[in-house]
Amino acid sequence: MKCEPGCGACCIAPSISSSIPGMPEGKPAGVRCVQLDEDNLCRLFGDPSRPDVCHQFKAAPDICGGGSKQAMANLIELERIT
């Protein structure tokens, strides 16, 4: 499955504990990553400074559902239960 262009749910909903360029302490859940541009695309995609956790995330139907709203809801729920 390919990411839905402009979704950005994986860059907003979950917490990220590793350092991100511009966010050295990582980011809390629900906070927009500073590397997410105005079109909800990652500025670090393909860049070696992109955190491993971001690189390892793969879009999947059970996570992303049928679109960005479902992806956000699913990721918020996963964050809540973990």
Backbone bond lengths (Angstrom), bond angles and torsions (degrees), N, CA, C in turn:
res aa  C-N    CA-C-N  psi(-1)  N-CA   C-N-CA  omega(-1)  CA-C   N-CA-C  phi
1 M - - - 1.457 - - 1.521 108.60 -
2 K 1.309 116.69 137.21 1.461 121.73 175.52 1.526 109.22 -95.00
3 C 1.319 115.57 151.16 1.467 120.19 175.83 1.520 109.36 -63.64
4 E 1.321 115.15 146.85 1.451 120.83 173.46 1.526 107.70 -77.53
5 P 1.322 118.19 118.80 1.470 119.19 -179.73 1.524 111.06 -54.60
6 G 1.323 115.07 132.42 1.452 120.59 177.84 1.513 115.70 82.71
7 C 1.327 118.18 6.52 1.466 120.80 -179.24 1.537 109.91 -69.18
8 G 1.311 117.35 -67.39 1.461 121.68 177.70 1.512 116.03 75.08
9 A 1.332 119.00 1.26 1.467 120.94 -176.87 1.527 111.94 -57.63
10 C 1.319 117.65 -39.31 1.466 120.55 -178.40 1.527 112.20 -71.26
11 C 1.324 117.08 -11.64 1.461 121.85 178.48 1.532 112.04 -102.64
12 I 1.317 115.75 2.51 1.465 120.73 -178.97 1.535 110.79 -123.98
13 A 1.318 117.53 -54.76 1.469 121.63 -170.47 1.526 114.87 -64.97
14 P 1.333 119.57 -50.26 1.470 118.15 -174.08 1.523 113.41 -82.42
15 S 1.327 114.01 156.05 1.460 119.06 169.46 1.528 107.68 -79.24
16 I 1.319 115.96 150.86 1.465 121.82 176.31 1.520 106.13 -130.05
17 S 1.319 115.95 118.23 1.467 119.37 -175.20 1.528 112.88 -87.44
18 S 1.308 117.72 -16.99 1.464 119.76 179.76 1.526 110.43 -84.84
19 S 1.311 114.54 159.35 1.458 121.49 179.75 1.525 110.95 -65.28
20 I 1.308 115.19 140.22 1.460 123.80 175.87 1.528 105.74 -124.05
21 P 1.324 119.66 136.62 1.468 118.26 175.59 1.533 110.41 -52.72
22 G 1.323 115.31 123.03 1.460 121.23 -176.41 1.519 113.71 93.05
23 M 1.329 116.62 -12.07 1.470 122.53 177.74 1.538 106.97 -139.97
24 P 1.320 117.61 73.46 1.470 120.61 -172.54 1.525 114.99 -61.73
25 E 1.319 117.59 -21.47 1.466 121.21 178.72 1.528 111.94 -96.26
26 G 1.321 117.74 8.88 1.455 121.15 -174.39 1.522 109.60 82.95
27 K 1.339 116.38 -157.44 1.461 119.06 -180.00 1.521 110.76 -144.99
28 P 1.322 116.86 144.35 1.464 119.88 175.95 1.525 111.09 -76.65
29 A 1.304 115.47 160.75 1.467 121.60 176.27 1.519 110.13 -58.91
30 G 1.317 115.48 140.35 1.451 121.05 177.41 1.511 115.16 83.76
31 V 1.322 116.98 -2.71 1.463 121.36 179.56 1.526 108.42 -101.06
32 R 1.292 115.71 131.26 1.460 122.27 179.60 1.534 109.97 -66.93
33 C 1.314 117.00 130.28 1.459 121.07 176.64 1.526 109.31 -65.95
34 V 1.324 116.95 139.03 1.458 120.35 -179.96 1.526 112.05 -65.96
35 Q 1.317 117.02 -17.70 1.465 120.58 -180.00 1.526 113.07 -87.82
36 L 1.319 117.28 1.00 1.455 121.78 177.31 1.527 107.74 -87.02
37 D 1.335 116.60 119.95 1.463 118.98 -175.96 1.531 111.74 -81.18
38 E 1.318 116.54 -178.08 1.465 122.00 -175.75 1.532 112.78 -65.50
39 D 1.333 117.15 -17.16 1.463 121.66 176.11 1.530 111.82 -98.05
40 N 1.336 116.46 12.02 1.474 123.14 -177.81 1.524 112.03 60.67
41 L 1.310 116.43 38.87 1.460 122.49 174.77 1.520 108.45 -115.35
42 C 1.335 115.90 143.87 1.466 120.79 -178.30 1.526 110.61 -74.49
43 R 1.324 115.51 125.78 1.466 120.49 176.86 1.526 111.72 -70.46
44 L 1.338 116.61 -18.94 1.468 120.74 -176.60 1.520 113.28 -99.04
45 F 1.324 118.08 3.08 1.459 120.08 -177.91 1.525 108.92 -57.56
46 G 1.348 115.66 125.11 1.458 121.59 -178.16 1.520 114.54 83.03
47 D 1.310 117.63 -3.49 1.467 122.74 -179.53 1.526 108.95 -92.08
48 P 1.332 118.46 136.20 1.464 119.62 -179.89 1.530 114.37 -63.65
49 S 1.321 118.17 -17.22 1.474 119.99 178.69 1.529 112.18 -81.81
50 R 1.322 117.26 -4.70 1.468 120.59 176.82 1.530 108.39 -65.46
51 P 1.338 118.30 131.47 1.463 120.30 -177.88 1.530 112.40 -58.46
52 D 1.331 115.60 145.55 1.465 120.95 179.63 1.524 111.74 -55.86
53 V 1.329 117.34 -40.65 1.463 120.11 -178.30 1.529 110.71 -60.30
54 C 1.299 117.21 -35.35 1.467 121.32 178.18 1.530 110.21 -72.69
55 H 1.308 115.08 -42.45 1.466 119.72 179.46 1.532 110.95 -62.41
56 Q 1.324 116.81 -36.68 1.462 121.35 -176.46 1.529 113.55 -78.51
57 F 1.325 117.81 -18.70 1.461 120.02 179.79 1.523 109.22 -68.63
58 K 1.305 116.13 130.22 1.466 121.92 178.04 1.526 108.52 -123.58
59 A 1.306 115.70 133.21 1.464 120.06 176.13 1.522 109.08 -61.76
60 A 1.319 116.09 137.64 1.457 121.53 -179.95 1.530 108.30 -148.36
61 P 1.334 117.44 145.75 1.467 120.01 -178.04 1.526 114.24 -55.34
62 D 1.331 117.79 -36.46 1.469 119.45 -178.19 1.526 112.29 -72.83
63 I 1.298 117.95 -19.59 1.469 121.74 176.70 1.525 110.23 -96.70
64 C 1.305 116.23 -48.71 1.462 121.36 -172.15 1.519 114.19 -85.54
65 G 1.326 116.37 -19.83 1.456 119.37 178.75 1.508 111.82 60.18
66 G 1.321 115.80 -141.00 1.449 121.19 -175.43 1.517 114.99 -98.25
67 G 1.320 117.60 10.13 1.462 119.29 179.71 1.519 111.78 161.24
68 S 1.316 115.08 -176.94 1.464 120.45 -172.54 1.528 113.61 -62.70
69 K 1.328 118.72 -36.71 1.476 120.07 179.03 1.525 110.92 -65.40
70 Q 1.329 116.22 -42.90 1.463 119.84 178.56 1.525 110.45 -68.26
71 A 1.317 117.36 -39.40 1.465 121.08 177.87 1.525 110.21 -60.21
72 M 1.317 116.98 -44.77 1.467 120.70 179.73 1.526 109.94 -62.13
73 A 1.314 117.20 -46.44 1.467 120.59 179.88 1.524 111.29 -61.95
74 N 1.316 117.32 -43.80 1.454 120.83 179.67 1.528 111.93 -64.54
75 L 1.310 116.80 -43.44 1.466 119.52 -179.41 1.528 112.04 -69.83
76 I 1.305 117.27 -34.64 1.480 120.24 175.44 1.528 109.20 -63.59
77 E 1.319 117.20 -43.44 1.467 120.72 179.20 1.523 110.57 -65.10
78 L 1.305 118.43 -43.26 1.478 120.63 177.77 1.523 110.93 -61.76
79 E 1.297 116.98 -40.19 1.468 120.66 177.43 1.525 109.98 -63.45
80 R 1.307 116.70 -41.43 1.472 121.60 -178.20 1.535 111.25 -63.03
81 I 1.328 117.33 -40.36 1.468 119.89 -174.26 1.522 113.58 -89.39
82 T 1.318 117.38 -2.70 1.479 118.72 178.65 1.508 111.69 -110.57
